[in-house]
Amino acid sequence: MGDYLDGALSPARWEEAVMALDQEQAQAQARAAELREAAAAVEAEATDLDAEREVVGRLQALQALVSGPRSGEDVELLRDALRTTFERVYLAEAEKPGSSSSSPSSGEKLSRRPARSAPS
């Protein structure tokens, strides 16, 4: 600005410089907006990954309960795990060998208990 005030920079050159700086500022602001958007997308993806880990952990716990030997207490633990993991669970008769039906027409629905927070 000193060059302009001293007369070393013509008004036309000053206007060119101002226009160039305005363009650079607009480009920098656009780039900053893109980076903010990308950061928000990364944060959302991280949240999704945390949710996926939680689901996988719950499913692995269910699998361990189902595949191992069970007692009366284990059955109740399994029911609780199913209720806290899924909104709805439908129980259906197992398909008999040689049956062509892939989805039974009747089933029993387990009621959903109020959600409990997962242990930390």
WOZI-V513003 format. One record per pair of residues at least 4 apart in sequence whose ideal C-beta (glycine too) atoms are under 7 Angstrom apart, sorted by the first residue. I is the first residue (numbers start at 1). J is the second residue. Records with the same first field share a line. If there is no record, write none. Layout:
# WOZI-V513003
I->J + J
This chain:
# WOZI-V513003
1->5
2->6
3->8 + 9
4->9 + 14
9->13 + 14
10->14
11->15
12->16
13->17
14->18
15->19
16->20
17->21
18->22
19->23
20->24
21->25
22->26
23->27
24->28
25->29
26->30
27->31
28->32
29->33
30->34
31->35
32->36
33->37
34->38
35->39
36->40
37->41
38->42
39->43
40->44
41->45
42->46
43->47
44->48
45->49
46->50
47->51
48->52
49->53
50->54
51->55
52->56
53->57
54->58
55->59
56->60
57->61
58->62 + 85
59->63
60->64
61->65 + 81
62->66 + 81 + 82 + 85
63->67
64->68
65->74 + 77 + 78 + 81
66->78
70->74 + 75
72->76
73->77
74->78
75->79
76->80
77->81
78->82
79->83
80->84
81->85
82->86 + 89 + 110
83->110 + 112 + 113
84->115 + 116
87->112
88->109 + 112
89->110
90->107 + 109
91->107 + 108
92->104 + 107
93->104
95->99 + 101
